[in-house]
Amino acid sequence: MSASYYANTDIGVTCPTACCPVGLKDPACYCGCRPVCEGFVNCCLLPFLNSGCGQCLIHNVTGPCWRGCDSIVGIDARDPKRPSGLEAIKCVVTLTIRPVHDIEKYKAAFAPYAKEVQASNPGVRAFFSFIDKSREKTVLQVAWYDSPEVLAGIAKDEAVEACYAPSPNGEAFGAVYGVRDEAVKKALASTGVSYEYGSLPRGFMKSAPHPGFDSELYPGPPMIWMSKRWVKPGRNPNIAKAFAKVGDLQFHTAPAFLSGFEYSADDNPDQLWSLRWFNDYEMGHVAHFPKTLISWVPTRVLFTMIPELKGGLGAEFPVGLSFSTKEDLEKAIAYNKGNAAYDRHFWEDVIGPVPDMGKGMVKKTTKGGAPSAGSMER
């Protein structure tokens, strides 16, 4: 779906139904009845779709109808250079899981190193670590680089490197989202970590100065979800197509949804690596799946994507990680109980700096001082 499908208005853009205006702080169009819309989805729609009748309807009617319409109108042949396409991606996000000799020594070495890396490199928007809650003497590291060149330019720290334990059997592993070209692979090859690059990459990753990074609009800190999850046997190609089409909508309708990216895993054809990076709870997390029928997003997700996941909305996670504030996570679990399945990591316990997604942003204004139309893009 082209960006021109989303018509600009004085207060933002219309939602993808093109039927009512929404503003910069509205996650969707609810026609003034958000509690009613969300209540209907929670109490009626979702329970029905999880029932036998609902599953039959999805598999035999609504799912085939969506896919058939996509083929007829040409959505299956989209330009890969579109803003929500793979060829528009410039950034790199890494997840690293690796064992260490001593947790306290690691924390003492990594914290100042990470703060220096993020503070001294304009293209490093996140560079943090947490203790892994699922593996003994193991740490998690997450980074956001604005380009492969930024990643390649990060120097190692001897004190931090000395903390890492040997991993002869692949105990140190990770995922790479966004750009995964030869420059990225070369830069990460020297780490001793077995990064998975997989196949069938799909999704989007926004770049600054997109308004979703603006710390005045969305002061953060971000809410990040990373996982390795199961899909139904043989259905990875199907969910790849479905996810890309959902991303084409979410790119525009959720301004603070900075990246939704997936790819099929290296070691299992029925698993995928997933990233959801939100810079705001309402305009990222809620807006990426608004509980209203006045949007194409929920029905497309429920009819074409969720049915391909093993466990559906309660998808199963060999790796499931969330990074957020306690308040945002509590709201996310109340919004979708399936979010409770992730290991929870809160910014108050971070090793290193909290991400600074808005660094270097210059606010665009008109001569009168009001935000420009470009700065209000969704």
GIQUIGI-V671673 format. One record per residue. SS is DSSP state (2 for helix, 1 for strand, 0 for the rest). OMEGA is omega in degrees with one decimal (999 if undefined). Layout:
# GIQUIGI-V671673
SS_OMEGA / SS_OMEGA
This chain:
# GIQUIGI-V671673
0_-173.8 / 0_179.5 / 2_-179.2 / 2_178.5 / 2_-177.8 / 0_-171.6 / 0_178.6 / 1_174.1 / 1_-179.2 / 0_-174.8 / 0_-180.0 / 1_175.9 / 1_173.7 / 1_174.3 / 0_-172.2 / 0_170.1 / 0_-178.9 / 0_-175.7 / 0_179.7 / 0_-178.1 / 1_174.2 / 1_-177.2 / 0_-175.1 / 0_-177.6 / 0_178.7 / 0_-179.5 / 0_178.7 / 0_175.2 / 0_179.2 / 0_-177.7 / 0_177.9 / 0_-175.8 / 0_-176.8 / 2_179.1 / 2_179.4 / 2_179.9 / 2_-178.5 / 2_177.9 / 2_178.0 / 2_-180.0 / 2_-177.0 / 2_-170.4 / 2_-176.0 / 2_-171.8 / 2_-176.4 / 2_176.4 / 2_179.6 / 2_-177.7 / 2_177.0 / 2_179.6 / 0_178.3 / 2_178.8 / 2_179.8 / 2_178.5 / 2_177.0 / 2_178.8 / 2_-178.9 / 2_-173.5 / 2_-173.4 / 2_-176.5 / 2_-171.1 / 2_178.6 / 2_177.4 / 2_178.3 / 2_178.2 / 2_-176.4 / 2_178.0 / 2_178.2 / 2_177.6 / 2_-179.3 / 2_-177.0 / 2_-175.3 / 2_173.2 / 0_-179.6 / 2_179.2 / 2_-178.9 / 2_-178.4 / 0_179.7 / 0_179.9 / 0_179.0 / 0_177.4 / 0_-176.6 / 0_179.5 / 0_-179.1 / 0_-176.9 / 2_-175.4 / 2_177.0 / 2_-176.3 / 0_179.2 / 0_-170.4 / 0_177.7 / 1_173.9 / 1_179.8 / 1_169.1 / 1_-179.4 / 1_177.7 / 1_-175.0 / 1_-179.4 / 1_177.3 / 1_179.7 / 0_-173.7 / 0_-174.9 / 2_-176.0 / 2_177.6 / 2_178.0 / 2_-179.8 / 2_-179.0 / 2_-179.0 / 2_-172.5 / 2_-174.3 / 2_-180.0 / 2_178.0 / 2_-178.5 / 2_179.1 / 2_178.7 / 2_-179.8 / 2_-177.1 / 2_-177.4 / 2_-172.8 / 2_-179.4 / 0_-178.2 / 0_-177.5 / 0_176.7 / 1_-176.9 / 1_176.9 / 1_179.9 / 1_-171.6 / 1_-177.1 / 1_172.9 / 1_172.4 / 1_179.7 / 0_-178.2 / 0_-176.6 / 0_-175.9 / 0_-177.2 / 0_176.5 / 0_-178.9 / 1_-178.8 / 1_175.4 / 1_176.5 / 1_179.8 / 1_179.2 / 1_172.7 / 1_178.0 / 1_-178.7 / 0_179.7 / 0_174.1 / 2_-179.8 / 2_177.1 / 2_177.6 / 2_-177.2 / 2_-177.0 / 0_-178.9 / 0_-179.2 / 0_176.8 / 0_177.2 / 0_-174.6 / 2_-179.1 / 2_178.4 / 2_-179.3 / 2_-179.2 / 0_-179.5 / 0_-174.0 / 1_177.8 / 0_177.2 / 0_178.5 / 0_-175.9 / 0_-177.0 / 0_176.7 / 0_178.2 / 0_174.7 / 0_-177.2 / 1_-177.9 / 1_-179.6 / 1_-179.3 / 1_-178.4 / 1_179.4 / 1_177.9 / 0_-179.7 / 0_-177.1 / 0_-176.2 / 2_178.2 / 2_177.7 / 2_-179.2 / 2_178.6 / 2_-178.7 / 2_-177.4 / 2_-175.9 / 2_-175.9 / 0_-175.4 / 0_-174.9 / 0_179.6 / 0_178.0 / 1_179.6 / 1_176.5 / 1_176.6 / 0_171.7 / 0_-177.1 / 1_178.2 / 1_176.4 / 1_179.7 / 1_177.6 / 1_-175.9 / 1_173.8 / 1_-178.9 / 0_178.3 / 0_171.0 / 0_14.7 / 0_174.0 / 0_-177.4 / 2_178.3 / 2_178.6 / 2_-171.3 / 0_-177.1 / 0_174.4 / 0_176.4 / 0_-174.4 / 0_-173.7 / 0_177.3 / 0_2.3 / 0_-175.0 / 0_170.5 / 1_-173.1 / 1_176.6 / 1_177.6 / 1_-177.1 / 1_165.3 / 1_-171.3 / 1_179.6 / 1_167.4 / 1_178.2 / 0_-174.9 / 0_176.7 / 0_-172.6 / 0_179.2 / 2_177.2 / 2_-179.2 / 2_-179.5 / 2_176.7 / 2_178.7 / 2_-177.7 / 2_-177.9 / 2_-179.7 / 2_-179.4 / 2_175.3 / 2_179.5 / 2_177.8 / 2_176.3 / 2_-173.7 / 2_177.9 / 2_-176.2 / 2_-171.6 / 2_178.9 / 0_-172.5 / 0_-178.5 / 0_171.5 / 1_-171.3 / 1_177.6 / 1_167.4 / 1_-171.4 / 1_177.7 / 1_168.6 / 1_-179.2 / 1_-173.7 / 0_177.3 / 0_-166.1 / 0_179.6 / 0_-177.2 / 0_-179.0 / 0_174.0 / 1_175.6 / 1_172.5 / 1_-173.2 / 1_175.5 / 1_168.9 / 1_-177.4 / 1_-178.1 / 1_178.2 / 0_179.2 / 0_-178.8 / 2_-175.8 / 2_-172.7 / 2_173.5 / 2_-174.2 / 2_-179.1 / 2_-176.1 / 2_-179.1 / 2_173.5 / 0_-178.7 / 0_179.9 / 0_176.9 / 0_176.6 / 0_178.2 / 0_-179.7 / 0_175.6 / 2_-170.8 / 2_-175.2 / 2_-177.9 / 2_177.6 / 2_178.2 / 2_-174.2 / 2_-175.0 / 2_-174.5 / 2_-174.3 / 2_-177.8 / 2_179.3 / 2_-179.9 / 2_-179.3 / 1_174.1 / 0_-176.7 / 0_178.0 / 2_180.0 / 2_175.6 / 2_-173.8 / 0_-177.1 / 0_-172.1 / 1_166.8 / 1_172.6 / 1_178.2 / 1_-173.1 / 1_172.3 / 1_178.2 / 1_-173.3 / 1_167.8 / 0_177.1 / 2_-178.3 / 2_-179.3 / 2_-179.2 / 2_177.9 / 2_178.2 / 2_-179.1 / 2_178.4 / 2_175.8 / 2_-179.7 / 2_179.3 / 0_-176.0 / 2_178.2 / 2_179.3 / 2_178.2 / 2_-177.3 / 2_-177.7 / 0_168.4 / 1_-172.0 / 1_178.7 / 1_-174.1 / 1_-174.1 / 2_178.7 / 2_-179.8 / 2_-173.9 / 0_171.8 / 1_-173.6 / 1_-175.8 / 0_168.7 / 0_180.0 / 0_176.9 / 0_-173.9 / 0_-176.6 / 0_-175.8 / 0_177.6 / 0_-178.6 / 0_175.0 / 0_-176.3 / 0_177.5 / 0_178.5 / 1_174.2 / 0_-179.9 / 0_-179.6 / 0_178.0 / 0_179.3 / 0_176.5 / 1_178.8 / 0_178.8 / 0_179.4 / 2_-178.5 / 2_-180.0 / 2_177.2 / 0_-178.3 / 0_999
